[in-house]
Amino acid sequence: MARIKALALDDFEDVARRVMPRSLYAFVAAGSEAGLTRDANRAAFAHYPLKTRAMRNVSARTTGVDLFGRHYAAPIGIPPLGMSSACRFEGDLELARAARDANIPFILSGASFEPLENVVADAPDAWFQMYPSGDAQGDAAMVGRITAAGYKVLVVTVDTTVPPSREAAMRAGGLMVPVRPNLKLAIDTALHPRWAWGTLLRTLRRNGIPRMANMSAKGGPRITDVPKVPRRIVRDTMAWAELAAIRAAWKGPLIIKGLLAAEDAVATRNLGADAVIVSNHGGRQLDGTIAALDALPDIVAASGDMKVLFDSGARRGGDVAKALALGASMVFIGRPFLYALATYGRPGVAHAIGLIQAELMRAMAMLGCTTIDDIRTGDVLAAPKGTI
């Protein structure tokens, strides 16, 4: 294993860009269309300056938090990351194991290759993310499969009404699902032998062509066989009644992911959900939407006693502190963990978790906070930039 020299989460991307095939890197890194929302997610953190506090005894500070009856080591989690096992051999399992060892939440993506049963066997506290299908019987069967496997927390993603336009990935060689082998992909693979030998060939040797193993209760097709526009990808018939049926079938904590509007948070609360995740899918769905961080305060105000979790754009411990101060209970970080996975495997993910947790500890010291609740309730944010 190469020595991990990363000093911050962004450092993993520089290495991953060289290690990953160009088409795979573009699939992970790019937002939809022109990437305006992806970039806005990062820029939004500059809108909320932090205020440091002096001469406070913060020697006993801790990043621990409680959520859904579980104690976690930090308010930092790994969100659902589809195609993780395309970035690294058994990537879904490696992410789950790293999160398990660090005692932080991990959400297995419904667009993963590894069967959900295998992941929860290795990481019993993993959460699972599903996409509503538009088929009530199919959704009920899928909830039954998730329940039987032993998952305790279910995340339902609702911001994928139709497939987005992933122009950067298509220009780089079109690594999309369904995967269509072509000359550009073949050359791309040959130019990245570390990935070809360490991920592609090991995956093919173990199970053959990967499957979208968790698309339905019965599994899913090979990534080369997925219909161009399957019913489970076009979800333009989705309505609140579909979520109500999932709520009735699922007995554990239910989280609705992908909200940016306060009125949707109200509808989610009325549905009986336990939490929402404020997210624009990392800027990978509709380009030009509001940054997730800018949407966070209104959704917190509308959510009542529901927990509000956050996803999209955090990269630093100070970013985590800002989201917590705006009302989030947990902050999920996506792309950097995929880059860490692609470059160094599970040790890289563990290193990335350690970096962001250490940054949060430093931020807490300078903000005069001993606990995560101190960040949430303390006056740690200055007036947003642009206000008087």
Summary of the structure (lengths in Angstrom):
residues: 388
radius of gyration: 20.1
end to end distance: 51.9
largest distance: 62.6
contacts: 1361
relative contact order: 0.20
helix: 46%
strand: 11%
